Amino acid sequence: MIVTLDVFSGRPNPSWTLSEKEARTLTERFAGRALQAATAVEGVLGYRGFIVQVPGDDVAKKAALPDTFRFGGLVAGEFTAPEGLAASALHAEEAHDAASWLLSTARGDVEDPVLSYVTSVLKEPTRQRETQEAEAAAPDVSEDAQDKEAAAEAASAGAALAACVIVNTPYNPGFWNVPSVQPYNNCYNYAMNWRSNTFAQPGRISGHPNSVMQCANVGTAADWDGCKTFCSGRNKNVALVVWPGTDYHWYRKHSEGFWGHKPGGTAARNTDNSGRVIGGALTPQNCNRGPYTSFCGYRFSPEGMQVR
């Protein structure tokens, strides 16, 4: 059985294969229980649970398990019982124990900082959203502060400002939230508005890939692709944030005035981890971003820019 920890937005999620003993333990914990589809998830930044893939239909049938299911995190959608069974979902204590056990099977397949972060989330007695909201509540930003932020964006454009034309597009999540597209495109695809179906990475299309998850490094890789800190020609407004040393995330501003984003392979959305629309006083700089604590700045993505 293959387990994927759904936790990143830009990078591919870490996965590992359970041993035969671990697979038997998983089967004992989950067999015959009502479980959620892999796509039933609320696309917050940070920990979103586990996705379990059963290798063969004979194994799935024997264990009374779906071939793929989601467990843990904030979920959206109904629990589904195995065909022909009136099964119940795990209660809270069972769910907590099962998630902690599943994380322990990752061994060396998940980086230590990520393990520590997920462990801390699992230890919280309240819902993930409530925890993150308390840790990252957005401050009250006045109109004057917004004007200063806009002025800072304009200043970053430098001498090329006169040639700058902003062409932010309307919010269109349906373009991204379909089964043939959603799992294969990430936050970078969404922010640059280029559906490559390759889970695009900054610097890959330009031959300058990056593996260091810090603002300067991710930003430089995006520079090579064409996403700059200054505006020249027709551009979209985008913003970059980083989970220091671990992952990155991008936002794109829409013509309606709010910001949209796509956390990893989950659905595109225009709300932060607290469920608030990212617009007006709430921006990528001060919204609830979960573990993505470094705000790297606003950038400009040229119209028609491609990523891979």
ZADO-1210 file (C-alpha; in nm, 4 decimals, padded with zeros to 6 digits):
<atoms>
<atom x="00.0000" y="00.0000" z="00.0000" code="MET" pos="1"/>
<atom x="00.1233" y="00.3486" z="-00.0879" code="ILE" pos="2"/>
<atom x="00.0673" y="00.6396" z="00.1515" code="VAL" pos="3"/>
<atom x="00.0965" y="01.0051" z="00.0466" code="THR" pos="4"/>
<atom x="00.1168" y="01.2856" z="00.3007" code="LEU" pos="5"/>
<atom x="-00.0862" y="01.5712" z="00.1525" code="ASP" pos="6"/>
<atom x="00.1038" y="01.8710" z="00.2880" code="VAL" pos="7"/>
<atom x="00.2850" y="02.0665" z="00.0141" code="PHE" pos="8"/>
<atom x="00.1572" y="02.3268" z="-00.2309" code="SER" pos="9"/>
<atom x="00.4448" y="02.3735" z="-00.4747" code="GLY" pos="10"/>
<atom x="00.6535" y="02.0584" z="-00.4409" code="ARG" pos="11"/>
<atom x="00.5170" y="01.7072" z="-00.5026" code="PRO" pos="12"/>
<atom x="00.3895" y="01.5480" z="-00.1814" code="ASN" pos="13"/>
<atom x="00.6050" y="01.2821" z="-00.0093" code="PRO" pos="14"/>
<atom x="00.4948" y="00.9186" z="-00.0486" code="SER" pos="15"/>
<atom x="00.6085" y="00.5866" z="00.0936" code="TRP" pos="16"/>
<atom x="00.5204" y="00.2166" z="00.0727" code="THR" pos="17"/>
<atom x="00.3975" y="00.0291" z="00.3769" code="LEU" pos="18"/>
<atom x="00.5629" y="-00.2972" z="00.4765" code="SER" pos="19"/>
<atom x="00.3480" y="-00.6113" z="00.4758" code="GLU" pos="20"/>
<atom x="00.3062" y="-00.5857" z="00.8523" code="LYS" pos="21"/>
<atom x="00.2102" y="-00.2184" z="00.8324" code="GLU" pos="22"/>
<atom x="-00.0353" y="-00.2902" z="00.5505" code="ALA" pos="23"/>
<atom x="-00.2037" y="-00.5538" z="00.7672" code="ARG" pos="24"/>
<atom x="-00.2248" y="-00.3074" z="01.0547" code="THR" pos="25"/>
<atom x="-00.3777" y="-00.0447" z="00.8270" code="LEU" pos="26"/>
<atom x="-00.6319" y="-00.2971" z="00.7017" code="THR" pos="27"/>
<atom x="-00.7277" y="-00.3860" z="01.0576" code="GLU" pos="28"/>
<atom x="-00.7774" y="-00.0190" z="01.1418" code="ARG" pos="29"/>
<atom x="-00.9760" y="00.0819" z="00.8334" code="PHE" pos="30"/>
<atom x="-01.1433" y="-00.2299" z="00.6914" code="ALA" pos="31"/>
<atom x="-01.5191" y="-00.1916" z="00.6648" code="GLY" pos="32"/>
<atom x="-01.5156" y="00.1675" z="00.7914" code="ARG" pos="33"/>
<atom x="-01.6774" y="00.4596" z="00.6125" code="ALA" pos="34"/>
<atom x="-01.3946" y="00.6520" z="00.4414" code="LEU" pos="35"/>
<atom x="-01.3604" y="00.9606" z="00.2246" code="GLN" pos="36"/>
<atom x="-01.2641" y="00.9879" z="-00.1399" code="ALA" pos="37"/>
<atom x="-00.9130" y="01.1130" z="-00.2146" code="ALA" pos="38"/>
<atom x="-01.0620" y="01.4285" z="-00.3668" code="THR" pos="39"/>
<atom x="-01.2739" y="01.5121" z="-00.0590" code="ALA" pos="40"/>
<atom x="-01.0520" y="01.7750" z="00.0986" code="VAL" pos="41"/>
<atom x="-01.0575" y="02.1394" z="00.1967" code="GLU" pos="42"/>
<atom x="-00.7553" y="02.2908" z="00.0232" code="GLY" pos="43"/>
<atom x="-00.5848" y="02.4730" z="00.3087" code="VAL" pos="44"/>
<atom x="-00.2124" y="02.5421" z="00.3174" code="LEU" pos="45"/>
<atom x="-00.0219" y="02.2868" z="00.5236" code="GLY" pos="46"/>
<atom x="-00.1385" y="01.9475" z="00.6525" code="TYR" pos="47"/>
<atom x="-00.4413" y="01.8125" z="00.4627" code="ARG" pos="48"/>
<atom x="-00.4261" y="01.4476" z="00.5712" code="GLY" pos="49"/>
<atom x="-00.3144" y="01.1217" z="00.4080" code="PHE" pos="50"/>
<atom x="-00.4070" y="00.9554" z="00.0798" code="ILE" pos="51"/>
<atom x="-00.3886" y="00.5743" z="00.0807" code="VAL" pos="52"/>
<atom x="-00.3701" y="00.3695" z="-00.2405" code="GLN" pos="53"/>
<atom x="-00.4496" y="-00.0035" z="-00.2290" code="VAL" pos="54"/>
<atom x="-00.2367" y="-00.1835" z="-00.4937" code="PRO" pos="55"/>
<atom x="-00.4878" y="-00.4332" z="-00.6348" code="GLY" pos="56"/>
<atom x="-00.8636" y="-00.4662" z="-00.6643" code="ASP" pos="57"/>
<atom x="-00.8496" y="-00.8120" z="-00.5080" code="ASP" pos="58"/>
<atom x="-00.6752" y="-00.6691" z="-00.2019" code="VAL" pos="59"/>
<atom x="-00.9233" y="-00.3835" z="-00.1803" code="ALA" pos="60"/>
<atom x="-01.2227" y="-00.6155" z="-00.2040" code="LYS" pos="61"/>
<atom x="-01.0864" y="-00.8612" z="00.0501" code="LYS" pos="62"/>
<atom x="-01.0112" y="-00.5801" z="00.2952" code="ALA" pos="63"/>
<atom x="-01.3438" y="-00.4034" z="00.2281" code="ALA" pos="64"/>
<atom x="-01.1519" y="-00.0890" z="00.1359" code="LEU" pos="65"/>
<atom x="-01.1836" y="00.1497" z="-00.1604" code="PRO" pos="66"/>
<atom x="-00.8846" y="00.1439" z="-00.3973" code="ASP" pos="67"/>
<atom x="-00.7946" y="00.4999" z="-00.2931" code="THR" pos="68"/>
<atom x="-00.9154" y="00.6966" z="00.0068" code="PHE" pos="69"/>
<atom x="-00.8324" y="01.0015" z="00.2171" code="ARG" pos="70"/>
<atom x="-00.7858" y="01.0148" z="00.5909" code="PHE" pos="71"/>
<atom x="-00.7211" y="01.3005" z="00.8342" code="GLY" pos="72"/>
<atom x="-00.7004" y="01.6755" z="00.7824" code="GLY" pos="73"/>
<atom x="-00.9931" y="01.9025" z="00.7043" code="LEU" pos="74"/>
<atom x="-01.2218" y="01.7192" z="00.4666" code="VAL" pos="75"/>
<atom x="-01.5084" y="01.8209" z="00.2399" code="ALA" pos="76"/>
<atom x="-01.7744" y="01.5724" z="00.1380" code="GLY" pos="77"/>
<atom x="-01.9542" y="01.2721" z="00.2775" code="GLU" pos="78"/>
<atom x="-01.8048" y="00.9565" z="00.4229" code="PHE" pos="79"/>
<atom x="-01.8630" y="00.6592" z="00.1948" code="THR" pos="80"/>
<atom x="-01.9103" y="00.3101" z="00.3299" code="ALA" pos="81"/>
<atom x="-01.7823" y="00.0071" z="00.1344" code="PRO" pos="82"/>
<atom x="-02.0358" y="-00.1334" z="-00.1093" code="GLU" pos="83"/>
<atom x="-02.3005" y="-00.3434" z="00.0620" code="GLY" pos="84"/>
<atom x="-02.1971" y="-00.2364" z="00.4130" code="LEU" pos="85"/>
<atom x="-02.3538" y="00.0093" z="00.6549" code="ALA" pos="86"/>
<atom x="-02.0251" y="00.1106" z="00.8117" code="ALA" pos="87"/>
<atom x="-01.9492" y="00.3947" z="01.0512" code="SER" pos="88"/>
<atom x="-01.6659" y="00.6447" z="01.0434" code="ALA" pos="89"/>
<atom x="-01.3855" y="00.6360" z="01.2989" code="LEU" pos="90"/>
<atom x="-01.4610" y="00.8334" z="01.6130" code="HIS" pos="91"/>
<atom x="-01.2268" y="01.1160" z="01.7172" code="ALA" pos="92"/>
<atom x="-00.9909" y="00.9141" z="01.9385" code="GLU" pos="93"/>
<atom x="-00.9610" y="00.6356" z="01.6806" code="GLU" pos="94"/>
<atom x="-00.8955" y="00.8900" z="01.4084" code="ALA" pos="95"/>
<atom x="-00.6227" y="01.0636" z="01.6073" code="HIS" pos="96"/>
<atom x="-00.4481" y="00.7367" z="01.6931" code="ASP" pos="97"/>
<atom x="-00.4684" y="00.6153" z="01.3329" code="ALA" pos="98"/>
<atom x="-00.3221" y="00.9406" z="01.1931" code="ALA" pos="99"/>
<atom x="-00.0360" y="00.9365" z="01.4450" code="SER" pos="100"/>
<atom x="00.0393" y="00.5743" z="01.3637" code="TRP" pos="101"/>
<atom x="00.0302" y="00.6350" z="00.9882" code="LEU" pos="102"/>
<atom x="00.2741" y="00.9258" z="01.0254" code="LEU" pos="103"/>
<atom x="00.5107" y="00.6997" z="01.2190" code="SER" pos="104"/>
<atom x="00.5383" y="00.4661" z="00.9171" code="THR" pos="105"/>
<atom x="00.6991" y="00.7414" z="00.7073" code="ALA" pos="106"/>
<atom x="01.0452" y="00.6614" z="00.8442" code="ARG" pos="107"/>
<atom x="01.3031" y="00.8502" z="00.6326" code="GLY" pos="108"/>
<atom x="01.0625" y="00.9315" z="00.3507" code="ASP" pos="109"/>
<atom x="00.9415" y="01.2604" z="00.5014" code="VAL" pos="110"/>
<atom x="01.1771" y="01.5406" z="00.6024" code="GLU" pos="111"/>
<atom x="01.2183" y="01.5946" z="00.9766" code="ASP" pos="112"/>
<atom x="01.0776" y="01.9516" z="00.9799" code="PRO" pos="113"/>
<atom x="00.7649" y="01.8288" z="00.8008" code="VAL" pos="114"/>
<atom x="00.7255" y="01.5392" z="01.0448" code="LEU" pos="115"/>
<atom x="00.7621" y="01.7812" z="01.3358" code="SER" pos="116"/>
<atom x="00.5050" y="02.0186" z="01.1877" code="TYR" pos="117"/>
<atom x="00.2443" y="01.7464" z="01.1240" code="VAL" pos="118"/>
<atom x="00.3088" y="01.5948" z="01.4662" code="THR" pos="119"/>
<atom x="00.2385" y="01.9333" z="01.6256" code="SER" pos="120"/>
<atom x="-00.0847" y="01.9664" z="01.4262" code="VAL" pos="121"/>
<atom x="-00.1990" y="01.6191" z="01.5311" code="LEU" pos="122"/>
<atom x="-00.1342" y="01.7011" z="01.8963" code="LYS" pos="123"/>
<atom x="-00.3735" y="01.9956" z="01.8878" code="GLU" pos="124"/>
<atom x="-00.7103" y="01.9150" z="02.0474" code="PRO" pos="125"/>
<atom x="-00.8992" y="02.1582" z="01.8224" code="THR" pos="126"/>
<atom x="-00.9588" y="02.1663" z="01.4488" code="ARG" pos="127"/>
<atom x="-00.6634" y="02.2625" z="01.2310" code="GLN" pos="128"/>
<atom x="-00.8395" y="02.5751" z="01.1054" code="ARG" pos="129"/>
<atom x="-00.9021" y="02.7036" z="01.4582" code="GLU" pos="130"/>
<atom x="-00.5397" y="02.6468" z="01.5526" code="THR" pos="131"/>
<atom x="-00.4058" y="02.8251" z="01.2478" code="GLN" pos="132"/>
<atom x="-00.6528" y="03.1094" z="01.2916" code="GLU" pos="133"/>
<atom x="-00.5262" y="03.1726" z="01.6426" code="ALA" pos="134"/>
<atom x="-00.1636" y="03.1635" z="01.5275" code="GLU" pos="135"/>
<atom x="-00.2048" y="03.3766" z="01.2174" code="ALA" pos="136"/>
<atom x="-00.5039" y="03.6068" z="01.2655" code="ALA" pos="137"/>
<atom x="-00.4889" y="03.8873" z="01.0113" code="ALA" pos="138"/>
<atom x="-00.4377" y="04.2370" z="01.1539" code="PRO" pos="139"/>
<atom x="-00.6753" y="04.5227" z="01.0759" code="ASP" pos="140"/>
<atom x="-00.5212" y="04.6975" z="00.7760" code="VAL" pos="141"/>
<atom x="-00.6340" y="05.0550" z="00.7129" code="SER" pos="142"/>
<atom x="-00.6967" y="05.2077" z="00.3704" code="GLU" pos="143"/>
<atom x="-00.3825" y="05.4150" z="00.4239" code="ASP" pos="144"/>
<atom x="-00.1809" y="05.0964" z="00.4761" code="ALA" pos="145"/>
<atom x="-00.3310" y="04.9519" z="00.1588" code="GLN" pos="146"/>
<atom x="-00.2275" y="05.2654" z="-00.0307" code="ASP" pos="147"/>
<atom x="00.1262" y="05.2302" z="00.1022" code="LYS" pos="148"/>
<atom x="00.1308" y="04.8646" z="-00.0071" code="GLU" pos="149"/>
<atom x="00.0170" y="04.9646" z="-00.3569" code="ALA" pos="150"/>
<atom x="00.2827" y="05.2344" z="-00.3662" code="ALA" pos="151"/>
<atom x="00.5479" y="04.9800" z="-00.2685" code="ALA" pos="152"/>
<atom x="00.4341" y="04.7538" z="-00.5526" code="GLU" pos="153"/>
<atom x="00.4556" y="05.0448" z="-00.7954" code="ALA" pos="154"/>
<atom x="00.8000" y="05.1421" z="-00.6680" code="ALA" pos="155"/>
<atom x="00.9274" y="04.7885" z="-00.7276" code="SER" pos="156"/>
<atom x="00.8435" y="04.8333" z="-01.0933" code="ALA" pos="157"/>
<atom x="01.1207" y="05.0920" z="-01.1229" code="GLY" pos="158"/>
<atom x="01.1964" y="05.2585" z="-01.4509" code="ALA" pos="159"/>
<atom x="00.9772" y="05.0159" z="-01.6433" code="ALA" pos="160"/>
<atom x="00.6611" y="05.1433" z="-01.4681" code="LEU" pos="161"/>
<atom x="00.5476" y="05.3577" z="-01.7606" code="ALA" pos="162"/>
<atom x="00.5334" y="05.0516" z="-01.9853" code="ALA" pos="163"/>
<atom x="00.3386" y="04.8446" z="-01.7328" code="CYS" pos="164"/>
<atom x="-00.0144" y="04.7258" z="-01.8117" code="VAL" pos="165"/>
<atom x="-00.1941" y="04.5092" z="-01.5518" code="ILE" pos="166"/>
<atom x="-00.4221" y="04.2470" z="-01.7103" code="VAL" pos="167"/>
<atom x="-00.5548" y="04.0470" z="-01.4148" code="ASN" pos="168"/>
<atom x="-00.8072" y="03.7880" z="-01.5339" code="THR" pos="169"/>
<atom x="-01.1519" y="03.7017" z="-01.3889" code="PRO" pos="170"/>
<atom x="-01.1727" y="03.4303" z="-01.1255" code="TYR" pos="171"/>
<atom x="-01.2413" y="03.0986" z="-01.3028" code="ASN" pos="172"/>
<atom x="-01.1901" y="02.8030" z="-01.0644" code="PRO" pos="173"/>
<atom x="-01.3862" y="02.5697" z="-01.2918" code="GLY" pos="174"/>
<atom x="-01.0966" y="02.5801" z="-01.5374" code="PHE" pos="175"/>
<atom x="-00.8772" y="02.4120" z="-01.2750" code="TRP" pos="176"/>
<atom x="-01.1135" y="02.2072" z="-01.0597" code="ASN" pos="177"/>
<atom x="-01.1822" y="01.9096" z="-01.2865" code="VAL" pos="178"/>
<atom x="-01.0458" y="01.5546" z="-01.2369" code="PRO" pos="179"/>
<atom x="-00.8278" y="01.5625" z="-01.5491" code="SER" pos="180"/>
<atom x="-00.6578" y="01.8857" z="-01.4382" code="VAL" pos="181"/>
<atom x="-00.6734" y="01.9444" z="-01.0641" code="GLN" pos="182"/>
<atom x="-00.4219" y="01.6803" z="-00.9381" code="PRO" pos="183"/>
<atom x="-00.1622" y="01.7648" z="-01.2044" code="TYR" pos="184"/>
<atom x="-00.1328" y="02.1402" z="-01.1588" code="ASN" pos="185"/>
<atom x="-00.0155" y="02.3280" z="-00.8502" code="ASN" pos="186"/>
<atom x="00.0047" y="02.6819" z="-00.7107" code="CYS" pos="187"/>
<atom x="00.2736" y="02.7836" z="-00.9636" code="TYR" pos="188"/>
<atom x="00.0585" y="02.6690" z="-01.2554" code="ASN" pos="189"/>
<atom x="-00.2350" y="02.8635" z="-01.1159" code="TYR" pos="190"/>
<atom x="-00.0465" y="03.1834" z="-01.0366" code="ALA" pos="191"/>
<atom x="00.1165" y="03.1994" z="-01.3793" code="MET" pos="192"/>
<atom x="-00.2135" y="03.0921" z="-01.5410" code="ASN" pos="193"/>
<atom x="-00.0590" y="02.8103" z="-01.7423" code="TRP" pos="194"/>
<atom x="-00.2121" y="02.4630" z="-01.7229" code="ARG" pos="195"/>
<atom x="00.0849" y="02.2360" z="-01.8037" code="SER" pos="196"/>
<atom x="-00.0391" y="01.9224" z="-01.6225" code="ASN" pos="197"/>
<atom x="00.3190" y="01.8736" z="-01.4980" code="THR" pos="198"/>
<atom x="00.2959" y="02.0090" z="-01.1411" code="PHE" pos="199"/>
<atom x="00.5184" y="02.2942" z="-01.2611" code="ALA" pos="200"/>
<atom x="00.8292" y="02.4038" z="-01.0721" code="GLN" pos="201"/>
<atom x="00.9984" y="02.7471" z="-01.0791" code="PRO" pos="202"/>
<atom x="01.3024" y="02.7420" z="-01.3053" code="GLY" pos="203"/>
<atom x="01.2321" y="02.4069" z="-01.4716" code="ARG" pos="204"/>
<atom x="01.1123" y="02.5383" z="-01.8089" code="ILE" pos="205"/>
<atom x="01.4085" y="02.7803" z="-01.8276" code="SER" pos="206"/>
<atom x="01.6672" y="02.5179" z="-01.7309" code="GLY" pos="207"/>
<atom x="01.7358" y="02.6682" z="-01.3859" code="HIS" pos="208"/>
<atom x="01.5532" y="02.4424" z="-01.1371" code="PRO" pos="209"/>
<atom x="01.5741" y="02.5166" z="-00.7654" code="ASN" pos="210"/>
<atom x="01.5732" y="02.2910" z="-00.4611" code="SER" pos="211"/>
<atom x="01.6281" y="02.5484" z="-00.1859" code="VAL" pos="212"/>
<atom x="01.3000" y="02.6569" z="-00.0279" code="MET" pos="213"/>
<atom x="01.3852" y="03.0148" z="00.0619" code="GLN" pos="214"/>
<atom x="01.2460" y="03.3395" z="-00.0807" code="CYS" pos="215"/>
<atom x="01.5575" y="03.4424" z="-00.2714" code="ALA" pos="216"/>
<atom x="01.6087" y="03.1006" z="-00.4314" code="ASN" pos="217"/>
<atom x="01.2492" y="03.0399" z="-00.5381" code="VAL" pos="218"/>
<atom x="01.2257" y="03.3995" z="-00.6583" code="GLY" pos="219"/>
<atom x="01.5417" y="03.3705" z="-00.8682" code="THR" pos="220"/>
<atom x="01.4131" y="03.0508" z="-01.0308" code="ALA" pos="221"/>
<atom x="01.0878" y="03.2320" z="-01.1167" code="ALA" pos="222"/>
<atom x="01.2928" y="03.5234" z="-01.2553" code="ASP" pos="223"/>
<atom x="01.4506" y="03.2888" z="-01.5084" code="TRP" pos="224"/>
<atom x="01.1032" y="03.1775" z="-01.6185" code="ASP" pos="225"/>
<atom x="00.9949" y="03.5380" z="-01.6686" code="GLY" pos="226"/>
<atom x="00.8148" y="03.6246" z="-01.3441" code="CYS" pos="227"/>
<atom x="00.9886" y="03.9451" z="-01.2289" code="LYS" pos="228"/>
<atom x="00.9888" y="04.1920" z="-00.9407" code="THR" pos="229"/>
<atom x="00.9371" y="04.4756" z="-01.1912" code="PHE" pos="230"/>
<atom x="00.6607" y="04.5314" z="-01.4458" code="CYS" pos="231"/>
<atom x="00.7207" y="04.5713" z="-01.8176" code="SER" pos="232"/>
<atom x="00.4462" y="04.5152" z="-02.0721" code="GLY" pos="233"/>
<atom x="00.1241" y="04.3249" z="-01.9965" code="ARG" pos="234"/>
<atom x="00.1363" y="04.1429" z="-01.6648" code="ASN" pos="235"/>
<atom x="-00.0644" y="03.9742" z="-01.3920" code="LYS" pos="236"/>
<atom x="-00.0145" y="04.0539" z="-01.0223" code="ASN" pos="237"/>
<atom x="00.1192" y="03.7519" z="-00.8286" code="VAL" pos="238"/>
<atom x="00.2667" y="03.6959" z="-00.4837" code="ALA" pos="239"/>
<atom x="00.5139" y="03.4451" z="-00.3405" code="LEU" pos="240"/>
<atom x="00.5321" y="03.3004" z="00.0116" code="VAL" pos="241"/>
<atom x="00.7553" y="03.0273" z="00.1544" code="VAL" pos="242"/>
<atom x="00.7396" y="02.7621" z="00.4253" code="TRP" pos="243"/>
<atom x="01.1056" y="02.8184" z="00.5246" code="PRO" pos="244"/>
<atom x="01.3284" y="02.5341" z="00.4119" code="GLY" pos="245"/>
<atom x="01.0311" y="02.3191" z="00.3121" code="THR" pos="246"/>
<atom x="00.7999" y="02.4465" z="00.0345" code="ASP" pos="247"/>
<atom x="00.6664" y="02.7510" z="-00.1525" code="TYR" pos="248"/>
<atom x="00.3240" y="02.8852" z="-00.2502" code="HIS" pos="249"/>
<atom x="00.1946" y="03.1395" z="-00.5057" code="TRP" pos="250"/>
<atom x="-00.1149" y="03.3619" z="-00.5303" code="TYR" pos="251"/>
<atom x="-00.2662" y="03.5435" z="-00.8316" code="ARG" pos="252"/>
<atom x="-00.4801" y="03.8576" z="-00.8192" code="LYS" pos="253"/>
<atom x="-00.8065" y="03.8564" z="-01.0155" code="HIS" pos="254"/>
<atom x="-00.9946" y="04.1352" z="-01.1890" code="SER" pos="255"/>
<atom x="-01.2640" y="04.1202" z="-00.9163" code="GLU" pos="256"/>
<atom x="-01.0026" y="04.2566" z="-00.6741" code="GLY" pos="257"/>
<atom x="-00.9399" y="03.9446" z="-00.4640" code="PHE" pos="258"/>
<atom x="-00.6593" y="03.6882" z="-00.4784" code="TRP" pos="259"/>
<atom x="-00.6929" y="03.3246" z="-00.5878" code="GLY" pos="260"/>
<atom x="-00.4596" y="03.0306" z="-00.5282" code="HIS" pos="261"/>
<atom x="-00.4391" y="02.6529" z="-00.5622" code="LYS" pos="262"/>
<atom x="-00.2797" y="02.4599" z="-00.2728" code="PRO" pos="263"/>
<atom x="-00.0987" y="02.1726" z="-00.4414" code="GLY" pos="264"/>
<atom x="-00.3281" y="01.9267" z="-00.6168" code="GLY" pos="265"/>
<atom x="-00.6386" y="02.0549" z="-00.4381" code="THR" pos="266"/>
<atom x="-00.9054" y="02.2856" z="-00.5789" code="ALA" pos="267"/>
<atom x="-00.8463" y="02.6493" z="-00.6696" code="ALA" pos="268"/>
<atom x="-00.9963" y="02.8865" z="-00.4135" code="ARG" pos="269"/>
<atom x="-00.9999" y="03.2542" z="-00.3129" code="ASN" pos="270"/>
<atom x="-00.9993" y="03.2067" z="00.0650" code="THR" pos="271"/>
<atom x="-00.7252" y="03.1680" z="00.3249" code="ASP" pos="272"/>
<atom x="-00.6848" y="02.8994" z="00.5913" code="ASN" pos="273"/>
<atom x="-00.9509" y="03.0710" z="00.8014" code="SER" pos="274"/>
<atom x="-01.2048" y="03.0626" z="00.5181" code="GLY" pos="275"/>
<atom x="-01.1891" y="03.4377" z="00.4499" code="ARG" pos="276"/>
<atom x="-01.1851" y="03.5835" z="00.0987" code="VAL" pos="277"/>
<atom x="-00.8381" y="03.7249" z="00.0304" code="ILE" pos="278"/>
<atom x="-00.9359" y="04.0743" z="-00.0792" code="GLY" pos="279"/>
<atom x="-00.9600" y="04.4316" z="00.0461" code="GLY" pos="280"/>
<atom x="-00.7690" y="04.4598" z="00.3718" code="ALA" pos="281"/>
<atom x="-00.6842" y="04.0896" z="00.3580" code="LEU" pos="282"/>
<atom x="-00.3893" y="04.0214" z="00.1268" code="THR" pos="283"/>
<atom x="-00.1349" y="03.7434" z="00.0657" code="PRO" pos="284"/>
<atom x="00.0894" y="03.9357" z="00.3032" code="GLN" pos="285"/>
<atom x="-00.1388" y="03.9236" z="00.6076" code="ASN" pos="286"/>
<atom x="-00.3841" y="03.6365" z="00.5441" code="CYS" pos="287"/>
<atom x="-00.3752" y="03.3036" z="00.7285" code="ASN" pos="288"/>
<atom x="-00.1118" y="03.1007" z="00.5387" code="ARG" pos="289"/>
<atom x="-00.0548" y="02.8161" z="00.7843" code="GLY" pos="290"/>
<atom x="00.3151" y="02.7180" z="00.7925" code="PRO" pos="291"/>
<atom x="00.4061" y="02.9435" z="00.4960" code="TYR" pos="292"/>
<atom x="00.5332" y="03.2142" z="00.7291" code="THR" pos="293"/>
<atom x="00.7746" y="03.3999" z="00.4985" code="SER" pos="294"/>
<atom x="00.6160" y="03.6615" z="00.2740" code="PHE" pos="295"/>
<atom x="00.8559" y="03.7021" z="-00.0184" code="CYS" pos="296"/>
<atom x="00.6828" y="03.9899" z="-00.1987" code="GLY" pos="297"/>
<atom x="00.4672" y="04.0818" z="-00.4953" code="TYR" pos="298"/>
<atom x="00.5742" y="04.0048" z="-00.8515" code="ARG" pos="299"/>
<atom x="00.4614" y="04.0409" z="-01.2114" code="PHE" pos="300"/>
<atom x="00.3838" y="03.7453" z="-01.4388" code="SER" pos="301"/>
<atom x="00.3854" y="03.8324" z="-01.8115" code="PRO" pos="302"/>
<atom x="00.0703" y="03.7571" z="-02.0091" code="GLU" pos="303"/>
<atom x="00.1118" y="03.4181" z="-02.1793" code="GLY" pos="304"/>
<atom x="00.4052" y="03.3122" z="-01.9606" code="MET" pos="305"/>
<atom x="00.4587" y="02.9344" z="-01.9751" code="GLN" pos="306"/>
<atom x="00.5751" y="02.7028" z="-01.6971" code="VAL" pos="307"/>
<atom x="00.6562" y="02.3323" z="-01.6790" code="ARG" pos="308"/>
</atoms>
